[in-house]
Amino acid sequence: MKTKFFATIVMLLAVFMLLPASSALAAKPIVLGCPLSTAFLYGWDAERAITLAVEEINAAGGVNVAGEKRPFKVEVIDTRDLEPGVPVSEALLVVERLILGKKADFIVGGPVRSEAAMAAMDLLSKYKKVSILTTGVLTPKYHARVAKEYDKFKYCFRITGEAKWMVVGEIIPCLVDIGKRFQVDRLFIMIQDVAHARAGGGIIAKVMAKKGWHVIGAPEIYPTGTTDFSMGLIKAKKEKAQVILIWMDMPETSILLKQWHDMKIPALPFGSIIAAAEQPGFWKATEGKGEYCLANVVNAGNAPCGAPP
């Protein structure tokens, strides 16, 4: 047994000596700390994208830092910030744990929820950590705060769109076009009880009313995690809504669309955001009942892809 063990050690040492120096003494990795709500679409798709990118970069030799090739290392911790009832403080603890415990060099991805990302800005400033938001955080208040206190928040970056731009540049032009093409003008609005949806839904209601549309009442607001939308849908049907604008980033939107189908609501579900409709499993989740809904996919980011023309 001792002879076999000695022979094995000799073989391993021989193999080790034949390896190139770069493999034997790997450079210190650059740690990307990713605070993401991994149970939700805007968390797990970001995690997959970051992982894929890092695998490709590392396979090509890493990144050149002052003449030295260094690999990336990804550290993901679930913030749960898209889940109902989870306090913002939990996301802040995750960001701090990534910085102090995982020794993250950069924060990438999230937090995803606007309220959590806004709260994390002070932590990023405190530790002087560059953060690049790649998903969620649609509130215009984020970049407004950077502009107002640049020296304090110059570490905070966001590469996706935001609610005001979405409303003015995408959603309202789409609604106007739908109205002209199909001679519809009765709008019912259903939104999630989160910052960007409340702000966006309110702006859409005011602007479309000015454009001659009949906006039925105030936007109907639903807490995150709602599983029954029937009362709102009954109202939409009773008031003869022709378009139902939906702004919700929760997976329960699949339930909304199934109820819309089963209740035979004669109105087009137009989603500024319909989280369920942006997922690969959408057809199965709605049992094909979401066939006619429209979803405006907002997180294409700034990378060349097939989402924009």
N, C-alpha and C positions, 0 to 999 in steps of 0.2 A: 504494500500500500504506500509506504514512504517513497519507494522508487518511482511509482506511478505519479505520485504527487509532485516529486521533484522534477520529473520529466515534463509535466504539465506546466509548471512554473517557468521552466527553461523555454518552452515553446511560446508561452505568452510573452516573455521578455523579448524573444526573437522577433515576434510579430510587431511588438511595440516599437522596437528599434528600426524596423523597416518603414514604419508610418512616417509621412512627412511631418515636419515640425509643426505646421499649422494645425494638423489634426491632433497631434500629441498634446500640444499646449494650446488649447482653444482660447481665443480671445474672450475677454469679459463681455457677456451679452448686454445689450441695451434693453432694459426692462420696460415693456409697455403695460401699464396698469389699466385694466378695462372694467370700470364700474357699470354693469349692465343688468337690466331686468330680464334675466335669461329665460324665464318661463313665458315671455310674451314675444310676439313677432318682432318688435323693434329692438329687442334684446338679443334673441337667438340668431337673427339674420346678421346683425352686426358682428356677433362673436364668430360666426362662420366666415364672414368676409375678411375679418382681421386675421383669423387663423390661416386662411387660404393665402392671403397676401404675404404673411410672414414665412410660410412654408416655401413659397416661390422665391422670395428674396434670399432666404438662408440657403436654399439649394443652389442659388447662383453665386454664393460666396459671402453673402451679407452686405453690409454697407461700408463705404469708405469713410472712416473718421480719422482725419489728420494722417492719412497714409496707411492706416491700419484697418484691415477688414474685420468687422465685428458683426456677430449675429444678433437677431432680435429674439427676445423671450417674451411670451405673452402670459400675463397673470390676470385671470378673470375672476371677479367675485360678484355674486348676485346681490344687487341693491334692493330688489323687490319693489322698486319705486313706482312701477305701473300697477301693482296689485292694490285692490281696495283696502282702505283702512291702515295701510303701512305708513308710519310717520316719516317725514322728511329726514329726521335725525338719523334714521337707519342708513339712508344713502350717504349721509355725511360720515358716519362711522366707517363705511366701506371705503370711501375715498381716502380717509386718513390711514386706514389699515394698509391700503395699497402703497401709500407714500412711505409710511414708517415701518410697516412690517415686511412688505414685499420689495421695498427699496425701488419703487417705480421711478424711472427716469422721465417718463412722459405719461400723462393720463389721456387715454384714447377711447372714444365711443360715447360715453355717458358721463353722469347720470342722464337718463332718458326723459323723465318728466320735467317740465319747465320749472316747477316749484323747487325740485331737488337740485337742478343744475344752477339755478339762481343762488340758492343757499350755499352751494359748493364754491362759488366764486371767491369768497373770503378765505376759504381754506387754501385754494390754489395760490392766492396772493401771499398768504402767510408763509407757505413753503416754497414760493417762487417756482412752481411746477407748470410747465407748458401743458395746456389741455386742448385737445382737438375734438370737439363734438362732431360726431358723424351721423347721429340719428336722433330723432325727436327734438325737444326743446324748440318749439315753434314760436315762443313768445318774442315779440319785438323788443321787450324790455331788456333782453340779454345784451344785444349789441348796443342799445342805448346806454346801458350802464358802463360798458367798456368805453364808449365815446366820451361820457361825462367824467369818468375818473380813469383816464388812460394809463397813467403811471402805475396805478394800483392794480388794474385788471388787464395789463398788456400781455398777460400769460394766457388769456382766454380766447380761443378761436372756435368758430363754427362753420362747417362747410356745406350745411344743408339750408333749405329755404326757411321762411318764417311766415307766421299767420297773415300778416298784413299783405305781404307780397303775393301769397297764395290767393287771398280774397280778390285783390285788385287785378292781378295779372292772369289768373287762371279761372277761378270759380265763377265770378260774375260774368266774364266774357262767355263762358260755356253756357250759363243759364240764359243769357240774352240770345245766344245763337239757337238754343233749344226752343225758346219762346217763339222766335221768328219762324223757324222751320216747321214747327208742329202746332202753332197757334195756341199755346198754353200760357197762362199768366197767374195761376193760383198756386201759391207757394206755402208749404207747411214745413217748419224747421224743427228737427230733433237733434239735440246736442248732448254731449257728455259733460258732467260737472267738473271740468278742469279748465285751467286758465285760458289756454289757447282756443278751446272750443267756445267758451262763453264769449270771449272777445270777438272771435270770428263770426259766430252766429248772429251776434247783435249787429255787427257792421253789415252783414249780408241783408238782414231784415230791413235796415234803414235805406241802404242803397237801392235794393230792388223795389222798394215802395216808391222811391223817387223816380225810378225808371218805368213806373206805371203798372207794376205787378201788384196783385192783391195778396198781401202777406197775412196769412191767417193767424191772428193772435200773436202773442209773444212766443219766442222759441221755447219748446218743451225741453226741460233739463232733466237728465237722468244720472244718478250716482254711478260711479265706476262699479262694475259687477252686476248691474241690473239684469234680470233674466226675464222680465215681463214688460213688453212695450205695447200691450193691447189697448190700453186706455188712450194713449196718444194716437194710435192707428185708427181707433174708432172715431176719434175727433177729426182726423184727417179725412176719413171717408164721409162723415156727416157733413163736413164743410166743403165737400167736393174739391179737395186738393187735387191738383194735376201733377205737381212735382213735390216730392218729399226730400228736402235737403237733410242729409245725415252727416254729422261730424262727430265721430266716435272712434277712438283708437283702442277699443277693448274687443276681445274675441267674441263677446256675447252678441256682437252685431250679426252673427250667423243666426241667432235666435230671432232677432228683429226681422231679418229677411224671410225666415220661415213663417213667422206670424203674418207678415205682409202678404205672402203668397196664399196661405191658408185662409186668411180673412178676405181674400179677393179685393184688395184695395186698388182701385183703378187710377193709380198715380205712379209716376216714374221715380224709383229710389235713386237719387243722385247723391253720391258720396263725395263730399270734399275729402273726407277720410272715412272709409269703411274698413277697419282693420281685417275683418274676416275675409273680405274680397281680395285682399292683397297676399293671401297665403296660398301655398300650393294645394292645401287640402280643402280649399273653399267649396268646390263642387260637392265633395263628399259630405262636408259638414252641414251644408244646407239641403242635402238630398236633391240637388239640382234646382232648388226653389229660388235661388238667387240669380237665375239666368239673365234677367233683364236689367239688373242694377248696373249703374255706372260708378266707377271708383276712380278718383283722381289720385294717382300714385305720386306722393310728394317727395319721397326720399331718394330720388335718383342721384342727388349730389352733383358734384362738378366734374365727374370723370366721364370721358366719352363712352357712351353706351347706346343701346337701342331704344331707350325710353323717350328721349326727345327726337325730333326729326334729324 
